[in-house]
């Protein structure tokens, strides 16, 4: 069974490199119906994509650039944005330029249709899949599920600890895991991320009363300051002057109260600093989950996701 991954996963593979090595190798890939990847180097004035196949040029006609382009369901920005990026395709045929040189006519849509039929249409809520982040917006992040087919993780589904923008957590091009949250009647998939980052108890287990640890200021309120200790765990610190959202902090852990899901903190220092974002720490990164319970057993409040 073919494995379908986000666009860009194939381009450096040995099989892909060998298939682009010569016209004869491309001919073999055409006969076998292989899915390949190459870098798009231009989008012409008619919105046809030009790819550098190494041994020759390839052309993806506008209508073959993505599912939904011809029907108008997908905008042409989906084609333009492929320039200078790895782009998947199947070879439809070969043709000759006016000067007699060969070029290949390609289809990205054919790859996506196959991927949808063989992979995406079989996904169920609760399935955990690899995705690649393609765009960050204030309301969430768009991700490539496979072969350039796009879904979204709403900002509230990124982590339990609230963030002001997805760029607080991710960068474009980053590979992450996600879980299928829901599939509507039209087949549109919405993803989530926070269920993979561990329960309250799993995260709290990394901290001890009396420790001073690092954190990020996420919200400043009149009654206290919320400090993120990990993406799925935040504590409340006592009010302190000159503290701003987004600052780094060192915090003293005053108390940990599982039945109330509270971590009480004291801010030792808060300061401006830009640190490299760490890769997500997943407590589960594959398979399927039917139910995720964030709250501890002893908590009176139950926080859960049912898929």
C-alpha positions in Angstrom: 0.0 0.0 0.0 1.3 3.4 -0.9 2.2 5.8 1.9 0.9 9.3 1.5 2.8 12.1 3.2 2.9 15.9 3.2 4.3 17.5 0.1 8.1 17.7 0.2 8.6 14.3 1.8 9.6 12.6 -1.4 12.0 15.0 -3.1 15.2 13.9 -1.4 14.4 10.2 -1.4 16.7 7.9 -3.4 13.8 6.6 -5.5 12.7 10.1 -6.5 16.3 11.2 -7.3 16.8 8.2 -9.5 13.5 8.7 -11.4 14.5 12.2 -12.3 18.0 11.2 -13.4 17.4 10.7 -17.1 14.6 10.8 -19.7 14.7 7.0 -19.7 14.1 6.9 -15.9 11.2 9.4 -16.3 9.7 7.1 -19.0 9.9 4.2 -16.5 8.2 6.3 -13.8 5.5 7.2 -16.3 4.8 3.6 -17.2 4.7 2.6 -13.5 2.4 5.5 -12.6 4.8 6.7 -9.9 4.3 9.8 -7.8 7.3 12.0 -7.9 8.4 15.4 -6.6 10.4 18.3 -8.1 10.8 22.0 -7.4 8.4 24.4 -9.1 10.5 27.2 -10.6 7.8 29.3 -12.2 4.1 30.0 -12.5 3.4 31.5 -15.9 0.9 34.2 -16.8 -1.7 31.4 -17.5 -1.1 29.9 -14.1 0.6 26.8 -15.4 3.4 25.5 -13.1 6.8 24.9 -14.5 8.9 22.3 -12.7 12.6 21.6 -13.0 12.9 17.8 -13.4 16.6 17.9 -13.8 16.9 16.1 -17.2 14.0 18.2 -18.7 11.3 20.7 -17.8 7.8 19.6 -16.7 4.6 21.6 -17.0 1.5 21.2 -14.8 -1.4 22.8 -16.6 -3.5 25.1 -14.4 -6.5 22.6 -14.3 -4.1 19.8 -13.2 -2.5 21.8 -10.3 -5.0 20.8 -7.6 -8.3 19.3 -6.8 -11.0 22.0 -7.1 -9.0 24.5 -9.3 -11.1 23.8 -12.4 -14.4 24.0 -10.5 -13.4 27.2 -8.7 -13.5 25.7 -5.2 -9.7 26.3 -4.8 -8.2 29.7 -5.6 -5.2 30.2 -7.9 -3.1 31.2 -4.9 -2.8 27.5 -4.3 -0.8 27.3 -7.6 1.2 30.5 -7.2 2.3 29.5 -3.7 4.0 26.3 -5.0 6.8 28.3 -6.7 10.2 27.5 -5.3 8.7 24.6 -3.3 8.7 20.8 -3.8 5.6 19.8 -5.8 4.2 16.3 -6.3 3.0 15.0 -9.6 2.4 12.1 -11.9 3.5 12.1 -15.5 0.6 12.3 -18.0 2.7 12.2 -21.2 5.7 13.7 -23.0 5.7 16.4 -25.7 8.2 18.4 -27.7 9.0 22.1 -27.6 9.3 24.1 -30.9 13.1 23.6 -30.8 12.6 19.8 -30.6 13.5 19.4 -26.9 11.4 17.1 -24.8 9.3 18.2 -21.8 6.8 16.3 -19.6 3.1 17.2 -19.0 2.3 16.5 -15.4 -0.6 16.4 -13.0 -0.6 17.2 -9.3 -4.4 16.8 -9.2 -4.0 13.1 -10.1 -1.8 12.6 -7.1 -4.3 14.3 -4.8 -7.2 12.3 -6.2 -5.4 9.1 -5.6 -4.4 10.2 -2.1 -7.9 11.2 -1.3 -9.4 7.9 -2.4 -6.7 5.6 -0.9 -5.9 7.5 2.3 -7.8 10.7 3.3 -11.3 9.3 2.7 -10.5 6.4 5.1 -9.5 8.7 8.0 -11.7 8.7 11.1 -12.0 11.1 14.0 -9.4 10.1 16.5 -6.8 9.1 13.9 -3.3 10.5 14.6 -1.4 11.6 11.4 1.8 13.4 10.4 1.2 16.9 8.9 3.3 19.8 7.8 2.5 23.5 8.7 2.0 25.6 5.5 0.6 28.9 6.9 0.0 30.6 10.2 -3.0 32.9 10.7 -4.4 34.5 13.9 -7.3 32.0 13.9 -5.2 28.8 13.4 -2.6 27.1 11.3 -3.1 25.5 7.9 -1.4 22.1 7.4 -0.7 19.8 4.6 -2.3 16.4 5.5 -0.7 14.7 2.4 0.2 15.5 -1.2 -0.7 19.2 -0.7 -4.2 18.6 0.5 -4.9 21.2 3.2 -6.6 21.1 6.6 -6.6 23.4 9.6 -5.9 23.3 13.3 -8.0 26.1 15.0 -6.0 28.1 17.5 -8.0 26.8 20.5 -7.1 23.2 19.5 -3.3 23.8 19.4 -2.6 23.5 23.1 -4.4 23.7 26.5 -2.2 26.7 27.4 -3.7 29.6 25.5 -1.6 31.5 23.0 -2.1 34.8 21.2 -1.1 33.5 17.7 -0.1 30.1 16.3 3.4 31.6 15.7 3.9 31.4 19.5 4.0 27.6 19.0 4.9 26.7 15.4 6.9 27.9 12.4 6.0 27.4 8.7 7.4 24.2 7.3 7.4 22.4 10.6 6.5 18.8 10.7 4.1 17.9 13.6 1.5 15.3 14.6 -2.2 16.0 14.7 -5.4 14.1 15.5 -8.5 14.2 13.3 -11.1 16.1 15.4 -14.0 16.0 13.0 -15.1 15.3 9.4 -18.1 17.2 8.1 -20.7 15.9 5.6 -18.7 17.4 2.7 -15.5 15.6 3.8 -13.8 18.7 5.3 -11.4 17.6 8.0 -10.7 19.7 11.1 -7.6 18.7 13.2 -6.6 19.1 16.8 -3.2 19.0 18.5 -3.6 19.5 22.2 -4.7 16.0 22.9 -1.3 14.7 21.9 0.6 16.9 24.5 -0.5 15.0 27.6 -3.0 15.3 30.4 -2.8 17.7 33.3 -1.3 15.0 35.5 1.3 13.9 32.9 2.5 17.5 32.6 2.4 18.3 36.3 4.5 15.2 37.0 7.5 17.1 35.5 7.4 19.7 38.3 7.8 19.7 42.1 6.8 22.1 44.8 9.8 24.3 45.8 11.4 24.3 42.4 12.1 27.5 40.4 11.5 26.8 36.7 11.2 28.6 33.4 7.9 29.7 31.9 6.3 32.1 29.5 3.8 34.8 30.5 0.6 34.1 28.5 -2.0 36.4 30.2 -1.9 39.3 32.7 -5.1 39.7 34.7 -6.1 41.9 37.6 -6.2 38.8 39.9 -3.0 37.2 38.7 -0.7 36.2 35.9 -1.0 33.0 33.9 2.4 31.4 33.2 2.8 28.6 30.8 5.1 25.8 32.2 4.5 23.5 29.2 2.1 23.7 26.3 -0.6 21.8 28.2 0.1 23.2 31.7 -0.2 26.8 33.0 -0.1 28.1 36.5 -1.4 31.2 38.2 1.1 33.6 39.7 0.5 36.4 42.1 0.2 39.9 40.6 3.5 41.6 39.8 4.3 45.0 38.3 5.9 45.5 34.9 5.0 42.0 33.6 3.8 41.7 30.0 2.3 38.9 27.9 4.9 37.1 25.9 7.8 37.7 28.3 10.0 34.8 29.5 9.9 34.2 33.3 11.5 32.3 36.1 8.9 31.2 38.5 8.8 29.5 42.0 6.3 26.7 42.4 4.4 27.4 45.6 1.9 24.6 45.4 0.5 21.9 43.0 -3.2 21.0 43.6 -4.4 18.1 41.4 -8.1 18.1 42.6 -8.4 21.7 41.5 -6.0 21.5 38.5 -4.1 24.4 39.9 -0.4 25.3 40.0 0.3 28.3 42.3 3.4 30.3 41.3 5.5 33.3 42.3 7.3 35.2 39.6 10.9 35.7 40.4 11.7 37.6 37.3 10.1 38.4 33.9 12.1 39.6 30.9 12.3 40.0 27.2 14.0 37.2 25.3 13.7 35.2 22.1 14.4 31.6 22.5 14.3 28.9 19.8 10.9 27.2 19.9 11.2 23.6 21.1 9.7 20.7 19.2 6.4 19.5 20.7 6.8 16.7 23.3 4.1 14.2 22.4 2.8 11.7 24.9 1.2 9.9 21.9 2.1 10.4 18.3 0.5 7.6 16.3 -2.5 5.2 16.1 -6.0 6.2 17.2 -7.7 7.6 20.3 -11.4 7.6 21.0 -11.3 9.7 24.1 -8.9 12.0 25.8 -9.4 13.1 29.4 -7.2 16.0 30.4 -8.4 16.3 34.0 -7.0 14.1 36.9 -9.3 11.4 38.4 -9.6 13.4 41.7 -10.8 16.6 39.9 -14.4 17.5 40.3 -14.3 19.1 36.9 -14.0 16.8 33.9 -12.2 18.1 30.8 -12.3 15.6 27.9 -12.4 15.3 24.2 -14.6 12.5 22.6 -13.8 11.7 19.0 
